[in-house]
Amino acid sequence: MTTLKGKTAKESLTINTEIVLPNDTNHIGNLFGGRLMEWIDKVSAITAARHSNRVVVTASINNISFDNPIKQYSVVTLEAKVSRAFNSSMEIFVDVYVEDRITGNKTLCNQAISSFVAIDQNGSPLPVPPLIPETEEEKKRYDGALRRRQLSLILAGRMKPEDATELKALFDKD
Ligand SMILES: CC(C)(COP(=O)(O)OP(=O)(O)OC[C@H]1O[C@@H](n2cnc3c(N)ncnc32)[C@H](O)[C@@H]1OP(=O)(O)O)[C@@H](O)C(=O)NCCC(=O)NCCS
């Protein structure tokens, strides 16, 4: 089997900027969580497609944290990066920032982690290039990706907890 050439996260980095319009808000005037999830899914899918140069599908959304409410008319920037690639699947991190209108400073408001799979025309998984982490943050996310994958597979009923070696190691004392 040929191993595909590794790619860095910045090669597939995808940045999407949105403005929160009235149609995107809930009854208290904040960005509706479902709309943010749609934006996260789209920007993540583009990143995964750029990394793999394949058609990709969402396999799982592993975590989304809604840390701060986002007000109507806020300018929201989503930055999506591949944190690790396995065989056919890729973990994607999205950092969501809100921009201060006066200073232009960006505050991190949300983070999301999902898994995408590259597929062929029949929906069968295809191999993807390995990810080469470069920065300290990329290396940290790369290292944690295996245990997040194991947790996701357990929750999906695709892995037995006793086989999750990386997860178990977290709880082993020595
Ligand atoms: C995701 C999908 C392609 C997996 O196909 P499959 O035939 O079950 O393939 P496999 O069991 O070989 O899994 C393929 C990869 O997906 C990963 N995967 C599957 N489910 C996963 C989950 N819940 N979390 C993380 N990774 C998952 C596997 O670990 C495997 O990764 P690897 O190749 O890197 O080792 C298939 O389930 C599918 O098409 N699902 C629907 C996707 C979709 O329609 N998404 C849109 C949102 S509704």
The ligand as a Gaussian input file, in Angstrom:
#p B3LYP/6-31G(d) Opt

LIG

0 1
 C      -18.828000       7.843000       7.977000
 C      -18.960000       6.632000       7.022000
 C      -18.397000       7.003000       5.666000
 C      -18.121000       5.494000       7.640000
 O      -18.235000       4.436000       6.750000
 P      -18.018000       2.906000       7.183000
 O      -18.321000       2.079000       5.991000
 O      -18.725000       2.627000       8.450000
 O      -16.466000       2.836000       7.329000
 P      -15.494000       2.366000       8.460000
 O      -16.106000       1.637000       9.608000
 O      -14.386000       1.708000       7.717000
 O      -14.992000       3.788000       9.033000
 C      -14.300000       4.655000       8.192000
 C      -13.617000       5.680000       9.067000
 O      -14.597000       6.460000       9.721000
 C      -14.284000       6.542000      11.089000
 N      -15.504000       6.740000      11.840000
 C      -16.685000       6.128000      11.644000
 N      -17.567000       6.570000      12.560000
 C      -16.915000       7.463000      13.349000
 C      -17.272000       8.244000      14.476000
 N      -18.498000       8.198000      15.000000
 N      -16.331000       9.044000      15.027000
 C      -15.081000       9.113000      14.528000
 N      -14.686000       8.388000      13.443000
 C      -15.590000       7.575000      12.880000
 C      -13.627000       5.185000      11.387000
 O      -12.880000       5.209000      12.588000
 C      -12.762000       5.030000      10.171000
 O      -11.614000       5.845000      10.336000
 P      -10.188000       5.438000       9.706000
 O      -10.427000       4.960000       8.306000
 O       -9.424000       6.717000       9.718000
 O       -9.591000       4.390000      10.568000
 C      -20.431000       6.141000       6.906000
 O      -20.894000       5.721000       8.182000
 C      -21.358000       7.214000       6.356000
 O      -21.423000       7.423000       5.154000
 N      -22.116000       7.890000       7.246000
 C      -23.029000       8.942000       6.826000
 C      -22.267000      10.254000       6.660000
 C      -23.192000      11.413000       6.366000
 O      -24.133000      11.277000       5.623000
 N      -22.888000      12.542000       6.959000
 C      -23.639000      13.728000       6.747000
 C      -24.255000      14.190000       8.016000
 S      -25.833000      13.488000       8.331000

